[in-house]
Amino acid sequence: MTTDTNNPFRSIRASKIILPIVIGLGAVIWLFWREFKPEAFEGMIFSWKVIVFLLFAFLLMLARDLGYMVRIKVLSDDQLTWRQAFRVIMLWEFTSAVTPSAIGGTSLAILFVNKEGISLGKSSSIVLATSFLDELYFIIMFPLLLLAVDANTLFSIGNVGGSFLNEFFWFAVVGYIIKLCYTLAVSYGLFINPRGLKWMLLQIFRLSFLKRWRHQINEAGYEIVSSSRELRRKPFLFWLKAFGSTFFSWTSRYWVVNMILLAFFVLPGFGQHFLIFARQFVMWIMQLIAPTPGGSGFAEYIFTEYLGDLIPLAGSAIVLALIWRLISYYPYLILGALIVPKWANDKFSRKNKKT
Protein backbone atom coordinates (compact mmCIF):
# COMPACT_ATOMS: atom_id res chain seq x y z
CA MET A 1 0.00 0.00 0.00
CA THR A 2 1.45 3.36 -1.00
CA THR A 3 1.84 5.77 1.85
CA ASP A 4 1.15 9.48 1.87
CA THR A 5 4.21 11.71 2.01
CA ASN A 6 2.27 13.89 4.46
CA ASN A 7 2.66 11.17 7.09
CA PRO A 8 4.26 13.01 10.07
CA PHE A 9 5.82 9.74 11.30
CA ARG A 10 7.94 9.31 8.17
CA SER A 11 10.82 11.09 9.92
CA ILE A 12 10.57 9.05 13.13
CA ARG A 13 13.32 6.45 13.13
CA ALA A 14 14.21 3.85 15.74
CA SER A 15 16.80 6.31 17.05
CA LYS A 16 14.00 8.66 18.16
CA ILE A 17 12.70 5.87 20.40
CA ILE A 18 16.07 4.57 21.52
CA LEU A 19 17.53 8.01 22.35
CA PRO A 20 15.36 8.79 25.41
CA ILE A 21 15.93 5.26 26.71
CA VAL A 22 19.70 5.66 26.34
CA ILE A 23 19.65 9.09 28.02
CA GLY A 24 17.46 7.88 30.87
CA LEU A 25 19.46 4.71 31.53
CA GLY A 26 22.70 6.69 31.16
CA ALA A 27 21.52 9.04 33.91
CA VAL A 28 20.60 6.08 36.10
CA ILE A 29 24.05 4.48 35.60
CA TRP A 30 25.78 7.78 36.38
CA LEU A 31 23.69 8.27 39.54
CA PHE A 32 24.39 4.66 40.56
CA TRP A 33 28.12 5.28 40.16
CA ARG A 34 27.92 8.51 42.14
CA GLU A 35 25.65 7.33 44.97
CA PHE A 36 25.96 3.53 45.09
CA LYS A 37 25.67 2.17 48.64
CA PRO A 38 25.45 -1.64 48.95
CA GLU A 39 23.73 -1.39 52.33
CA ALA A 40 20.83 0.52 50.74
CA PHE A 41 19.69 -2.58 48.90
CA GLU A 42 19.81 -4.79 51.96
CA GLY A 43 16.73 -3.00 53.30
CA MET A 44 14.77 -3.29 50.03
CA ILE A 45 13.17 -6.71 50.44
CA PHE A 46 11.05 -7.98 47.56
CA SER A 47 7.84 -9.60 48.79
CA TRP A 48 4.14 -9.91 47.98
CA LYS A 49 3.67 -6.44 49.50
CA VAL A 50 6.07 -5.04 46.90
CA ILE A 51 4.17 -6.75 44.06
CA VAL A 52 0.78 -5.51 45.33
CA PHE A 53 1.79 -1.86 45.70
CA LEU A 54 3.68 -1.80 42.39
CA LEU A 55 0.50 -3.18 40.83
CA PHE A 56 -1.41 -0.31 42.46
CA ALA A 57 1.11 2.13 40.95
CA PHE A 58 0.57 0.61 37.50
CA LEU A 59 -3.24 0.74 37.95
CA LEU A 60 -2.97 4.43 38.82
CA MET A 61 -1.26 5.03 35.48
CA LEU A 62 -4.10 3.15 33.78
CA ALA A 63 -6.58 5.33 35.70
CA ARG A 64 -4.73 8.39 34.47
CA ASP A 65 -5.09 7.26 30.84
CA LEU A 66 -8.75 6.38 31.40
CA GLY A 67 -9.36 9.92 32.65
CA TYR A 68 -7.74 11.29 29.50
CA MET A 69 -9.94 9.06 27.34
CA VAL A 70 -13.10 10.19 29.15
CA ARG A 71 -12.09 13.82 28.68
CA ILE A 72 -11.43 13.58 24.96
CA LYS A 73 -14.74 11.77 24.47
CA VAL A 74 -16.52 14.57 26.36
CA LEU A 75 -14.78 17.29 24.35
CA SER A 76 -15.61 15.51 21.06
CA ASP A 77 -19.30 15.22 22.07
CA ASP A 78 -18.83 11.42 21.99
CA GLN A 79 -17.92 11.44 18.29
CA LEU A 80 -14.83 9.40 19.21
CA THR A 81 -15.32 5.78 20.26
CA TRP A 82 -13.43 4.32 23.22
CA ARG A 83 -11.06 2.59 20.81
CA GLN A 84 -10.37 5.81 18.92
CA ALA A 85 -9.89 7.71 22.19
CA PHE A 86 -7.36 5.09 23.32
CA ARG A 87 -5.41 5.38 20.04
CA VAL A 88 -5.31 9.18 20.19
CA ILE A 89 -4.10 9.21 23.80
CA MET A 90 -1.40 6.58 23.16
CA LEU A 91 -0.17 8.40 20.05
CA TRP A 92 -0.19 11.67 21.98
CA GLU A 93 1.80 10.15 24.85
CA PHE A 94 4.24 8.54 22.43
CA THR A 95 5.04 11.82 20.66
CA SER A 96 5.40 13.50 24.08
CA ALA A 97 7.83 10.75 25.09
CA VAL A 98 10.10 11.24 22.05
CA THR A 99 10.10 15.07 22.04
CA PRO A 100 11.43 17.55 24.64
CA SER A 101 8.94 18.26 27.44
CA ALA A 102 8.50 21.88 26.37
CA ILE A 103 7.32 20.75 22.92
CA GLY A 104 5.25 17.70 23.84
CA GLY A 105 2.79 16.07 21.46
CA THR A 106 0.17 18.85 21.28
CA SER A 107 0.94 20.05 17.75
CA LEU A 108 0.59 16.58 16.23
CA ALA A 109 -2.39 15.76 18.46
CA ILE A 110 -4.56 17.92 16.20
CA LEU A 111 -3.68 15.59 13.33
CA PHE A 112 -4.29 12.48 15.46
CA VAL A 113 -7.83 13.61 16.31
CA ASN A 114 -8.47 14.76 12.75
CA LYS A 115 -7.41 11.41 11.28
CA GLU A 116 -9.97 9.68 13.52
CA GLY A 117 -12.76 11.41 11.60
CA ILE A 118 -13.14 14.75 13.43
CA SER A 119 -13.05 17.90 11.29
CA LEU A 120 -9.80 19.86 11.39
CA GLY A 121 -11.36 22.91 13.02
CA LYS A 122 -13.04 20.92 15.77
CA SER A 123 -9.87 18.84 16.26
CA SER A 124 -7.95 22.08 16.88
CA SER A 125 -10.53 23.24 19.41
CA ILE A 126 -10.54 19.84 21.19
CA VAL A 127 -6.75 19.71 21.51
CA LEU A 128 -6.48 23.31 22.66
CA ALA A 129 -9.28 22.70 25.19
CA THR A 130 -7.35 19.70 26.59
CA SER A 131 -4.21 21.84 26.87
CA PHE A 132 -6.23 24.58 28.57
CA LEU A 133 -7.68 22.11 31.11
CA ASP A 134 -4.26 20.55 31.82
CA GLU A 135 -2.65 23.91 32.44
CA LEU A 136 -5.66 25.12 34.45
CA TYR A 137 -5.11 22.18 36.82
CA PHE A 138 -1.51 23.30 37.39
CA ILE A 139 -2.40 26.99 37.66
CA ILE A 140 -5.02 26.27 40.35
CA MET A 141 -3.23 23.52 42.27
CA PHE A 142 0.21 25.11 42.62
CA PRO A 143 -0.93 28.07 44.79
CA LEU A 144 -3.18 25.72 46.81
CA LEU A 145 -0.23 23.42 47.51
CA LEU A 146 1.88 26.39 48.57
CA LEU A 147 -0.86 27.29 51.06
CA ALA A 148 -1.17 23.70 52.30
CA VAL A 149 2.56 22.92 52.50
CA ASP A 150 5.10 25.30 53.96
CA ALA A 151 7.34 26.60 51.16
CA ASN A 152 10.48 25.94 53.22
CA THR A 153 9.45 22.30 53.58
CA LEU A 154 8.38 21.97 49.95
CA PHE A 155 11.60 23.35 48.45
CA SER A 156 14.26 22.65 51.08
CA ILE A 157 16.55 19.77 50.12
CA GLY A 158 18.69 17.93 52.66
CA ASN A 159 20.62 20.51 54.68
CA VAL A 160 19.69 23.39 52.38
CA GLY A 161 16.78 25.20 54.00
CA GLY A 162 14.76 28.13 52.82
CA SER A 163 12.54 28.25 49.78
CA PHE A 164 14.72 30.74 47.91
CA LEU A 165 18.10 29.09 48.49
CA ASN A 166 18.15 26.35 45.87
CA GLU A 167 17.57 25.82 42.18
CA PHE A 168 14.39 23.78 42.59
CA PHE A 169 12.37 26.80 43.66
CA TRP A 170 13.49 28.78 40.61
CA PHE A 171 12.86 25.83 38.25
CA ALA A 172 9.31 25.68 39.60
CA VAL A 173 8.77 29.44 39.30
CA VAL A 174 10.00 29.57 35.68
CA GLY A 175 7.88 26.56 34.75
CA TYR A 176 4.82 28.06 36.43
CA ILE A 177 5.24 31.39 34.64
CA ILE A 178 5.50 29.58 31.27
CA LYS A 179 2.35 27.59 32.04
CA LEU A 180 0.49 30.69 33.20
CA CYS A 181 1.37 32.64 30.04
CA TYR A 182 0.35 29.69 27.85
CA THR A 183 -2.95 29.26 29.70
CA LEU A 184 -3.79 32.95 29.34
CA ALA A 185 -2.99 32.82 25.61
CA VAL A 186 -5.14 29.73 24.99
CA SER A 187 -7.98 31.08 27.17
CA TYR A 188 -7.94 34.31 25.18
CA GLY A 189 -8.08 32.39 21.91
CA LEU A 190 -10.75 29.90 22.92
CA PHE A 191 -13.14 32.16 24.79
CA ILE A 192 -12.44 35.77 23.76
CA ASN A 193 -10.76 36.06 20.37
CA PRO A 194 -10.90 32.85 18.29
CA ARG A 195 -9.56 34.73 15.26
CA GLY A 196 -6.44 35.41 17.27
CA LEU A 197 -6.34 31.68 18.03
CA LYS A 198 -6.39 30.98 14.29
CA TRP A 199 -3.41 33.30 13.85
CA MET A 200 -1.54 31.52 16.68
CA LEU A 201 -2.12 28.13 15.05
CA LEU A 202 -0.86 29.44 11.73
CA GLN A 203 2.34 30.53 13.47
CA ILE A 204 2.73 27.05 15.00
CA PHE A 205 2.25 25.45 11.58
CA ARG A 206 5.16 27.46 10.22
CA LEU A 207 7.37 24.80 11.84
CA SER A 208 9.17 22.85 9.13
CA PHE A 209 7.64 19.46 9.98
CA LEU A 210 4.10 20.96 10.11
CA LYS A 211 4.34 23.45 7.24
CA ARG A 212 2.72 21.13 4.67
CA TRP A 213 -0.59 21.36 6.61
CA ARG A 214 -0.54 25.15 6.97
CA HIS A 215 -2.92 25.65 4.05
CA GLN A 216 -5.46 23.25 5.57
CA ILE A 217 -5.19 25.02 8.94
CA ASN A 218 -5.87 28.33 7.21
CA GLU A 219 -8.94 26.87 5.50
CA ALA A 220 -10.10 25.43 8.82
CA GLY A 221 -9.90 28.88 10.43
CA TYR A 222 -13.60 29.61 10.04
CA GLU A 223 -14.49 26.28 11.59
CA ILE A 224 -12.12 26.98 14.48
CA VAL A 225 -14.02 30.20 15.13
CA SER A 226 -17.31 28.30 14.94
CA SER A 227 -16.07 25.52 17.25
CA SER A 228 -14.79 28.10 19.73
CA ARG A 229 -18.22 29.70 19.82
CA GLU A 230 -19.67 26.24 20.42
CA LEU A 231 -17.28 25.65 23.34
CA ARG A 232 -18.30 28.97 24.87
CA ARG A 233 -21.93 27.89 24.74
CA LYS A 234 -21.31 24.57 26.46
CA PRO A 235 -23.18 24.13 29.77
CA PHE A 236 -21.49 24.07 33.15
CA LEU A 237 -21.93 20.28 33.39
CA PHE A 238 -19.89 19.82 30.20
CA TRP A 239 -16.92 21.71 31.66
CA LEU A 240 -17.38 20.01 35.04
CA LYS A 241 -17.03 16.60 33.37
CA ALA A 242 -14.03 17.74 31.32
CA PHE A 243 -12.20 19.30 34.27
CA GLY A 244 -13.23 16.48 36.61
CA SER A 245 -11.62 13.90 34.32
CA THR A 246 -8.54 16.16 34.07
CA PHE A 247 -8.31 16.37 37.86
CA PHE A 248 -8.74 12.59 38.14
CA SER A 249 -6.01 11.93 35.55
CA TRP A 250 -3.31 14.15 36.99
CA THR A 251 -4.05 13.30 40.61
CA SER A 252 -3.85 9.57 39.78
CA ARG A 253 -0.46 10.14 38.19
CA TYR A 254 0.91 11.95 41.22
CA TRP A 255 0.03 9.10 43.59
CA VAL A 256 2.20 6.66 41.63
CA VAL A 257 5.37 7.50 43.56
CA ASN A 258 3.51 7.13 46.85
CA MET A 259 2.55 3.59 45.87
CA ILE A 260 6.15 2.80 44.88
CA LEU A 261 7.43 4.04 48.25
CA LEU A 262 4.76 2.06 50.12
CA ALA A 263 5.93 -1.06 48.28
CA PHE A 264 9.26 -0.92 50.10
CA PHE A 265 8.82 1.32 53.14
CA VAL A 266 6.36 2.41 55.83
CA LEU A 267 5.70 6.15 55.58
CA PRO A 268 4.92 8.16 58.74
CA GLY A 269 1.35 9.35 58.16
CA PHE A 270 -0.70 11.30 55.64
CA GLY A 271 1.38 14.46 56.01
CA GLN A 272 4.40 12.71 54.49
CA HIS A 273 2.24 11.30 51.70
CA PHE A 274 0.88 14.74 50.88
CA LEU A 275 4.37 16.28 50.86
CA ILE A 276 5.53 13.60 48.39
CA PHE A 277 2.45 14.34 46.25
CA ALA A 278 3.22 18.08 46.37
CA ARG A 279 6.85 17.58 45.39
CA GLN A 280 5.82 15.41 42.42
CA PHE A 281 3.61 18.26 41.30
CA VAL A 282 6.55 20.66 41.45
CA MET A 283 8.76 18.08 39.69
CA TRP A 284 6.37 18.04 36.73
CA ILE A 285 6.56 21.83 36.44
CA MET A 286 10.37 21.60 36.53
CA GLN A 287 10.37 19.05 33.71
CA LEU A 288 8.85 21.66 31.42
CA ILE A 289 12.30 23.14 30.89
CA ALA A 290 13.99 19.77 30.25
CA PRO A 291 15.66 19.79 26.78
CA THR A 292 15.75 15.99 26.41
CA PRO A 293 13.02 13.74 24.93
CA GLY A 294 10.37 13.11 27.58
CA GLY A 295 12.66 14.72 30.17
CA SER A 296 14.95 11.65 30.07
CA GLY A 297 17.91 12.00 32.40
CA PHE A 298 16.56 15.21 33.88
CA ALA A 299 13.55 13.41 35.40
CA GLU A 300 15.70 10.75 37.04
CA TYR A 301 18.06 13.39 38.44
CA ILE A 302 15.23 15.52 39.80
CA PHE A 303 13.65 12.45 41.40
CA THR A 304 16.80 11.46 43.29
CA GLU A 305 17.69 15.01 44.34
CA TYR A 306 14.24 16.38 45.12
CA LEU A 307 12.58 13.32 46.67
CA GLY A 308 15.73 11.70 48.07
CA ASP A 309 15.43 13.25 51.55
CA LEU A 310 11.86 11.90 51.89
CA ILE A 311 12.89 8.30 51.20
CA PRO A 312 13.54 6.38 54.43
CA LEU A 313 16.48 4.35 53.14
CA ALA A 314 19.42 6.51 52.04
CA GLY A 315 20.89 5.54 48.69
CA SER A 316 17.81 3.78 47.36
CA ALA A 317 16.38 6.81 45.53
CA ILE A 318 17.96 5.92 42.19
CA VAL A 319 16.45 2.42 42.24
CA LEU A 320 13.03 3.92 42.95
CA ALA A 321 13.55 6.50 40.18
CA LEU A 322 14.18 3.69 37.70
CA ILE A 323 11.05 1.81 38.84
CA TRP A 324 9.06 5.05 38.57
CA ARG A 325 10.15 5.59 34.97
CA LEU A 326 9.55 1.93 34.09
CA ILE A 327 5.92 2.38 35.19
CA SER A 328 5.18 5.95 34.10
CA TYR A 329 7.30 6.54 30.99
CA TYR A 330 8.76 3.54 29.15
CA PRO A 331 5.39 1.80 28.54
CA TYR A 332 4.35 4.70 26.29
CA LEU A 333 7.48 4.28 24.19
CA ILE A 334 6.71 0.58 23.77
CA LEU A 335 2.97 1.01 23.09
CA GLY A 336 3.67 3.85 20.68
CA ALA A 337 6.22 1.79 18.78
CA LEU A 338 3.60 -0.97 18.43
CA ILE A 339 0.66 1.29 17.46
CA VAL A 340 2.31 3.94 15.27
CA PRO A 341 3.34 1.84 12.21
CA LYS A 342 -0.10 0.30 11.56
CA TRP A 343 -2.00 3.49 12.44
CA ALA A 344 0.18 5.68 10.24
CA ASN A 345 -0.02 3.21 7.36
CA ASP A 346 -3.83 3.08 7.62
CA LYS A 347 -4.49 6.78 8.10
CA PHE A 348 -1.94 8.17 5.65
CA SER A 349 -2.36 5.67 2.82
CA ARG A 350 -3.28 7.00 -0.62
CA LYS A 351 -6.67 5.33 -0.24
CA ASN A 352 -7.48 7.24 2.96
CA LYS A 353 -7.12 10.95 2.20
CA LYS A 354 -10.63 12.14 2.99
CA THR A 355 -9.54 14.06 6.11
N, C-alpha and C positions, 0 to 999 in steps of 0.2 A: 504494500500500500504506500503510495507516495505521500510524503509528509509536507506540510505547509512550511514555507521558510519563515513564516511569522511566529512559529513555535518559540516561545521565550526560553524553553529548556534546551534548545539546540546547543547553547554555549555552556551548559552545565556538564562538566566532565567528572570522572571519578575523583579527580584531585579536589574538586570543590567539596566533596563529601569527606574525603580522607583528611584534608587540611585541618578542620576543627578538631577532629579526633587526635591527630598528631600533636596539635598545640596543647589540647587539654591534657593528654597523657604526659606530654613533655613537662608541663607545669607540675603535674602530680609527682613525676620522677624527681624533678628538681627540689620540690618541697620535702619529699621523702629523704633525699640526700642531706638537706639542710637541717631537718628536724627529727630524723629517725631516732627513736628510743625503743629498744627491744622490750623494755618493761611495760610499755604502753599497751602492747598487744596481749600481754599476759592477763590483763583485766577484761579483755573483750572476748567473752565466752559465747560461742555460737550454740544456741539451743532452740527449742520450739518457740520460746518467747521472741527470739530474734526473728524467726520466720514469720510469726503472726504479725508483729508490728511493721516489718518490711512490706508485708502484704497490704497492711492498712495504708502505708505510704503510697504504694502503687495504686491502690483503689482511690486514693485522694486525687492522684493525677488523672485517673479515668473520670472522676467526678468533675474535675476541672474542664476536661474536654466535653463532657456531657453538657455542662453549663454553656460552653461556647456554642454547641450545636443548637441548644434550645434558643439561645439569643439570635442566631442567624436565621432560624426558622421564623421567629417572631418578627424580625426586621424585614423579612421577605414576604410577610403576610402568608406564611405557609406555602409559598410557591416552590420552595425547596423540600424534597423528601428527606427523611432521616439519612438515607444512604448518600444523597448529594451533599447534605450538610457535613457528614463525616468526611467525605472526600475533600471538600473545600477547607475544612479546619486542618486536616492532615497536610495538605499542600501548603497551606499558609504557614503552619508550624515548621515544615521542612525548609521553606525559603527563608524563614526567620533564623533557622539553625545554621544555614550556610552563608548568611550575610552578616555584616557587623550589626550590633544591637541597635545602633542609631538609625540604620536603614530599615531593618526588619523586612517583613513580607507584605507590607500594606499596599505598595504600588502594584505588585502582581496580583494581589488578592482581588482587585477589581476584575481582572481577566479571568480568574478562577470562577468567580460568581457568574460572570457573563457567559462563560462557556458551559455552564450548567443550565442555560436557557433563560436567564434573567436579562432584560434589556440593559444596554450599556449604561444609560443614565441612572436607572434604578440600582444597578450594581455599584456605581460610584457612590450613590447616597447611602446604600447599605454598609459599604466598607468604611466610609467616613463616619457613619453613625456608630459603628463598632469601635473605631478609634476614639471617638468622642467619649463613649461610655467607659472605655478602659482608662483613659486619662482622667475622667471625672472621678473615678474610684480613687486614683492616686491623689488628686487634688484635694478631695474631701478627707481621706483617711490620714494623710501625713500630718496635718495640723492636729487632728484628734489624737493621734498617737503621741505627739509631742506634749499634749495636755495630760494624757494618761500615764506617760512614762517620763520621768525626769530626764532632761536633755543630757545631763552629766552622766547618767547611767546608760542612756541609749548610745552615746558616742564615745564614752571613755573606753579605752582598750588597755588591758593589763594595768601597768603602773602609770599610764598616761591619763590623768583626770582632766575634767573640764571639756565642755562641748566644743570649744573653739581652738583646742590645742592639738588637733590631729587632722590628717587629710580626709578621714571618712566623713566628717561634718561637711567639709567643703565639696566633696564629691556629691553628697546628697543635695546640698543647696543648688549646685550647678544643674544637676539632673532635674530637680524640682522646677527650677526656673524655665528650663527647656520645655518640660511637660506643660507648665502653666501657659507659656506663650503659644504652644501648639494647640492646646485646648481652646484658648481664646480665639485663635485664628479659625479653627474648624467650627466653633460655635457661631462665630460671625457669619461664616459661609453657609452653614446649614439653616440657621434660623433668622438671619437678618438680611444678608446680601448674597443670595445664591449665585448671582452673576459674578460676584467677586470670587466665589468658590470655583466657578468654571475657569476663570482666569488662572487661579492657583493650580488647578489640575493641568491646564495647558503648559504651565511652567514646569511641573513635574515631568510631563511627557516630552520635554525637551531632552531628557536624559537619553544617551545614545542607544541603550538597549530597549527603550520604550518609544523612541521617536517614530517608528513605523506605524504606531497606533494613534499618533497625534491628530490626524485628520478625522478619525472616527470619534475621538474625544470631543473635538470641536463640533462635529455634527450632533453629538449627544448632549451638547450644552443646553438646548432648550428642554430636553427631557430631565436633565439634572435640576433645572429650575423648577420644573413641574413636580418632580419627586420631592424636592426640598419643601415645596408648599404642602405636599401631602404629609410629610413628616411633621410639619408644624401643626397640622390639623389632627394629628393622632391624639386619642384620648389619654387621660392620665394612666389608665390601666395598662395601655400599650407600653408606655415608658417605664411603668413600675415593673412589668414582666421583664423588659429588656435590661433594666438596671439591676433587678433582683438576680437574674441569671449571671450578670457580670460580677456582682458581689459574691455570689456562690462560687464562681469559677476561681477568682483570684484568692479568696479566703481559703478554699480547698488547697490551692497550690502552696500557700504559706504555712500550712500545717504539716506539710511533708517532712520537713526537717525535724519537727517535734516528734513525729512517729519514728524517725530514724534514731533519734537520741533515746527514746523510750525503749527501743529494741535492745540497747546495750546497757543503759544506765537507769537509775531512779532519780528523777528530777524533784527538787524540793518545792512542790506546790505550784499553784496556778500562776503566781506572780512570775516565776522563772519561765514558765511556758509562754506567757504573754510577752515577756521581754524578748525571747527568741523569735516569736512571731513578728514583733516590731522591728527587730534587726534584719529579718529577712525582707521585710518591706523596704527598708532603707537600702539593703543590698541590691534589690531590683532597680531602684532609682540610680544607684551608682553604676550598674551595668550599662546604662544608657550611653555612657561615654566610652565604653569598651570598643577598641578598633578592630578586634578579632571576630571571626565568624561565630555568632551565637555567644559571644563573650568568653570563648574558650581560653583557658589559662587565667584570664582576669577573674572569672567567677570562682575558680578553685582557690586562687590566692585570697580573694576577699573573704571567702568562706573560712579559711583557716585563720586569717588575721582578725576578722571581725567577730566571728562566733567562737573562736578558740578559747577565750577566757570563760565562756559559759559551759564548756564541756568538762564534765567531772574528771576525766582521765587525761592528764597532760600528754601531748604527743599523738593522740589518736585523731585529731581534727582532720588530718589529710586523708585518712582512711574513710572517714565519714563524708568528706567532700567528694571522694570518688564514688561512693555509694549513692550520694545525692544526685550526682550527674548521671550515673547509670540509670536512675529511675526517672529523672525529670528532663533529661536532654537527649541522650543517645538513642532512646526508642524512636524519637521523631526523625532522626537521620535514617534509621533502618526502615521505618514505615514509609518514609518519603521515597527512599531508593526503590522500594517495592512497588509503590503506587504510581510514581511519576512516569515511568516509561510507557505503560499501557494507557494511562489517562492522556498523556500528551499525544500519543499516536492516534488515539480515538478522536480527540477533540480538535486536533490540528491537521487531520488528514484532508486531502483534496476533496473528499466526498462529504466533509462536514464543515462547510464554510458559511452556514446560514447566519451565525452570530458574528 
